[in-house]
Amino acid sequence: MKHLFICLFIYPALLIAQQDPLAEEVLEKVSKKVNTWESMHVSYTFEHTDLKTGESRKQSGELIMKGEKYKIILDATDIYCDGKTIWTHMKTVQEVNIINLDKNKDKPLDLTNPKNLFTFYNKNFKYDYITEETYNGRLCHKIDLYPLTLKTNYSRIRLLIDKEKNEIVLVKTFTKNGNNYIFSITSLKGDIDTPDATFTFDPSKNPGVEVIDMRIN
């Protein structure tokens, strides 16, 4: 999940005047709501489809966020981040890798900070309001995002946003190499009481796990 998207930083002011006003209004409501929450609990499904081979892979996961801290829970892997350090627990091989968080990154679609998933559209994109669409019984705004640079590996990103709740329910990325990615949010809850210990890996609670510290001092 960490590498769900890749985006390059480019001058966001170039196309401000051409933004769709309706799309901009909807996205501002989404961003405002998310930024008022101190924490978020998200349940989701992630699907990768290779259009060349027709193969598709799908998995479910959970994401817990609080400020710059987060925890990602997958079938085979748990990822912890306390805002400074990242622990990747590979449960099938009983191994944990530790690295420092790279805070110098400025990649809105890089889930090194998963909260970017809910605010990445604030820059680097031109956006258009397409239509309204019903998705899983929810009336949604459909908005397409286009990168302001041709140097990305994707051509378009589609958002479905719950019209009543102002919440993103689906992010679909169309890549240039024939791979499509769908991030579908099945549950989103804000301001859930979450202790800071949630975001650190505790070896005492995982006996037998090999810890590999890859941090550079």
Secondary structure as UniProt FT lines:
FT   TURN            2..3
FT   HELIX           12..18
FT   HELIX           21..36
FT   STRAND          39..50
FT   TURN            51..53
FT   STRAND          56..66
FT   TURN            67..68
FT   STRAND          69..73
FT   STRAND          77..81
FT   STRAND          85..90
FT   TURN            91..94
FT   STRAND          95..100
FT   TURN            103..104
FT   TURN            108..109
FT   TURN            111..112
FT   HELIX           114..118
FT   HELIX           120..122
FT   STRAND          125..135
FT   TURN            136..137
FT   STRAND          138..147
FT   TURN            150..151
FT   STRAND          154..162
FT   TURN            163..166
FT   STRAND          167..175
FT   TURN            176..177
FT   STRAND          179..190
FT   HELIX           196..199
FT   HELIX           203..205
FT   TURN            207..208
FT   STRAND          210..213
//
